Amino acid sequence: MFWSKTLKLAGITSLMMFTTAQAATFDKPETDIKYRQSAFSMIAINFSDMADMVKGKKEWNDAQFQLRAEQLAQLVPMAHTGFGSADSKEGDTKAKAAIWTDADGFATKFAKFTKDTQNLANVAKEGNRGQIKKAFGQAAKNCKSCHSDYKSK
């Protein structure tokens, strides 16, 4: 019963954050680009630190992993905010035009990524490394799947 309510609450929170992120844009396209790139830089740092622990390249630290997972779950909806304006597809960006021409597909993938990172943060709190690694793998897989369709190299 507790987990059912917790998962429902997490889903609602995720949806609210995603909707809010979708609605926000900045005054200048360059600001959208800079904002999302900054968020993605921080996402990469958090992902990298967790990946090093998962792969055994770095000593496992439950508290550190949990912190990184929580930060990731906060950053992902923030990154989506930077895609609010179609004008921000021009300029110093690796974003493909498909983000705006396939807005529904992009929104679906980003919503899944948001949900997966929220799940990772929740699972990290429980401390079960097997479940953490599984949740991390799912979040990483969804992160990477977006790159092929929506990010230039």
C-alpha positions, 0 to 999 in steps of 0.5 A: 500500500505504501509503495503504491501511494509513493509510486503514484506520488512520484508519477504525479510529481514527475508529470508536474515537473515535466509540464512546468519545464515544457511551459517555461522559455527564456527571452532569448534563444541563446539563453535557452541553449545555454540553460539546457547545455549547463543542465546537461553538463551537470547531468553528465557529471552526476551520471559519470560519477554514478557510472564509475561506482556501478562499473567498479572504477570508483569505490562504492559510496551509498551516500554519494550515489544517493546524492548524485541520483537525487541531483540527477532527478532534479536536473533532468526536468530543468534541462527540458526547460531549455527546449521551450523555444523552437528558436533555440534550435539555431545557434551553438547547439547540437540539438537536432531539428527533430526535437521540434519537428517530432515534439511528441516523440521527444516529449515522450522520451524525455518523460520516460527519462524523467520518470527513470531518473526519479525512480533511480533516486528512489531506489538509491535511497533503499540501498539495494545495489542490485536494484540500484544498478538495474535502475541506473542501467534503465536511466542510462539506456533512455538517456542514450536513446535520445542522443541518436534521434535528437542530438548531433555528434 
